[in-house]
Amino acid sequence: MARHFELSAPPSGLATELGPGGDRVERLLRGVCDATRPSTAPGFTTPAPARPATRFTVVRDRATATAAMDLVDPGWLADLDRRRAAARSRLLDAGREEQLELAEHVAMLVATPRLDPADQTDPGARAVSGALLWLIGTVVAGALADGDGEEDEDGTLAELTDLLTDGWWPIGRVNGRFLITPYTADRGEPRD
């Protein structure tokens, strides 16, 4: 298994090294890289990336999106944790521990510096960064496990992966609505 210490993008051949589902993980990480280019304005992108399905409520204001994080249904978050655990279990049962470890390792190496807020004293930017990192870590296992043909029971992790890949931050369920917002990293140049 390859070991990487610093990455500004997924390494060449990552999908092949990860095996089934590796293409989904690589596409997710390339999407994160594209959505967090420092040439975009800090905060959330405008105009929005590809138009989302109508069942989502789009939040365009950064302050509103950040405040909504405190209102996300804890049951929805617990369900995501359960789905992540189930995907990880499927991968471990299939003998794919090294591939899972590599996928999660590369995801954090690529995403962390890109999502690191420029202003470390801004609690809202730090909260958004942490939420996005948690969500990326959550969906990586699902993206890799889905490659084995055993999809998440209703495709929730795959849908979240697609939203993140396309530059949307799925904030979560708030008062019966599913909130999303376009994102970029609220920071400067990526660290290499």
C-alpha atoms as one frame of an Amber mdcrd trajectory, in Angstrom:
protein
   0.000   0.000   0.000   1.318   3.428  -0.934   2.060   5.951   1.809   1.666
   9.638   1.178   2.593  12.485   3.466   1.485  15.573   1.545  -0.882  15.810
  -1.384  -2.549  18.689  -3.171  -4.645  16.324  -5.326  -5.372  12.589  -5.453
  -2.261  10.729  -6.644  -2.142   9.221 -10.100  -3.473   5.674 -10.121  -5.410
   6.024  -6.859  -8.614   4.512  -8.282  -6.762   1.413  -9.440  -4.947   1.019
  -6.135  -8.240   1.271  -4.216  -9.964  -1.371  -6.329 -13.765  -1.508  -6.760
 -15.274   1.863  -5.849 -11.894   3.580  -6.133 -13.115   5.585  -9.109 -15.893
   7.041  -6.935 -13.412   7.988  -4.198 -11.040   9.575  -6.714 -13.900  11.490
  -8.374 -15.023  12.753  -4.939 -11.527  13.969  -4.063 -11.037  15.650  -7.436
 -14.409  17.352  -6.950 -13.300  18.626  -3.537 -10.084  19.921  -5.113 -12.008
  21.697  -7.882 -14.583  23.181  -5.493 -11.919  24.571  -3.175  -9.680  26.314
  -5.674  -8.363  29.492  -4.074  -9.308  31.507  -7.157 -12.936  31.366  -6.043
 -14.243  33.868  -3.540 -13.908  32.916   0.121 -17.067  31.513   1.654 -19.600
  29.985  -0.689 -19.380  29.940  -4.453 -21.528  32.035  -6.737 -23.001  31.115
  -9.060 -23.873  27.694  -7.714 -22.445  24.567  -9.309 -24.699  22.210 -11.229
 -28.322  22.697 -10.211 -29.343  20.268  -7.444 -32.505  18.200  -7.398 -35.560
  20.154  -6.295 -35.938  18.187  -3.055 -33.053  20.134  -1.538 -33.305  23.592
  -0.043 -30.356  25.707  -1.155 -28.907  28.112   1.407 -26.805  30.840  -0.206
 -25.878  32.939   2.821 -22.750  31.758   4.670 -23.967  32.939   8.083 -27.306
  31.160   7.642 -25.574  27.949   6.517 -23.192  28.073   9.468 -26.025  28.714
  11.931 -28.015  25.829  10.445 -25.285  23.404  11.538 -26.490  23.737  15.137
 -30.022  22.812  14.083 -29.249  19.639  12.111 -31.344  16.689  13.218 -29.113
  14.589  15.522 -30.931  11.471  14.304 -29.752  12.202  10.759 -26.157  12.522
  11.982 -26.445   9.274  13.954 -27.841   7.559  10.852 -24.799   8.700   8.856
 -22.497   7.278  11.522 -24.392   3.980  11.333 -24.111   3.912   7.539 -20.381
   4.654   7.711 -19.899   1.829  10.210 -21.864  -0.562   7.980 -19.795   0.378
   4.915 -16.559  -0.036   6.868 -17.756  -3.416   8.132 -18.542  -4.584   4.573
 -15.063  -3.548   3.452 -13.346  -5.243   6.392 -15.383  -8.424   5.854 -14.258
  -8.378   2.211 -10.590  -8.168   3.276 -10.226  -4.575   2.015  -8.812  -2.996
   5.185  -5.711  -1.647   3.424  -7.780  -0.089   0.640 -10.114   1.534   3.165
  -7.179   2.868   5.168  -5.577   4.288   2.013  -8.833   5.909   0.855  -9.400
   7.599   4.214  -5.731   8.590   4.502  -5.635  10.238   1.074  -9.027  11.904
   1.638  -7.790  13.625   4.794  -4.452  14.591   3.204  -6.185  16.171   0.214
  -9.134  17.753   2.015  -7.630  19.075   5.253  -5.327  21.751   3.810  -7.950
  22.790   1.269 -10.619  23.247   3.931  -8.385  24.850   6.538  -9.837  28.337
   7.208  -7.632  31.303   6.368  -8.738  32.936   9.614  -8.218  30.384  12.362
  -9.988  32.696  14.814 -13.267  32.617  12.852 -15.394  30.026  14.684 -17.913
  29.814  11.833 -15.236  29.040   9.244 -13.676  26.465  11.576 -17.074  24.826
  12.161 -17.755  24.635   8.410 -14.283  23.178   7.810 -14.777  20.539  10.482
 -18.252  19.631   9.251 -17.025  19.200   5.688 -14.045  17.082   6.800 -16.309
  14.875   8.902 -18.723  14.415   6.014 -15.952  13.622   3.514 -14.552  11.048
   5.936 -18.027   9.597   6.356 -18.784   9.158   2.652 -15.373   7.778   1.597
 -16.094   4.368   3.122 -19.505   4.291   1.452 -18.068   5.266  -1.932 -15.476
   2.506  -1.705 -17.925  -0.116  -0.403 -20.495   0.664  -3.091 -17.924  -0.453
  -5.653 -18.370  -4.017  -4.410 -21.962  -3.921  -5.614 -23.452  -3.696  -2.117
 -24.931  -0.229  -2.150 -25.967   1.622   0.970 -29.554   0.527   1.662 -31.163
   3.534  -0.037 -28.220   5.235  -1.703 -27.885   8.030   0.869 -24.075   7.885
   1.065 -23.828   7.768  -2.730 -26.077  10.819  -2.998 -23.992  12.723  -0.433
 -20.842  11.736  -2.331 -22.344  13.115  -5.548 -23.299  16.394  -3.857 -19.791
  16.845  -2.409 -18.225  15.916  -5.756 -20.292  18.594  -7.482 -19.318  21.328
  -4.997 -22.316  21.155  -2.659 -22.084  20.893   1.106 -25.008  18.784   2.356
 -25.610  20.548   5.675 -28.279  18.026   6.681 -31.888  17.762   7.766 -33.194
  20.855   9.532 -36.879  21.119  10.473 -37.900  18.552   7.872 -35.930  20.136
   4.999 -32.620  18.962   3.600 -30.291  21.965   3.379 -27.365  22.242   1.002
 -25.064  25.099   0.076 -22.336  25.534  -2.511 -18.950  25.660  -0.832 -15.381
  26.738  -1.204 -12.680  26.823   1.389 -12.636  30.074   3.315  -8.854  30.285
   3.083  -5.903  31.257   0.925  -3.580  29.176  -1.238  -3.526  25.410  -0.621
  -0.530  24.200   1.355   1.676  21.757  -0.527
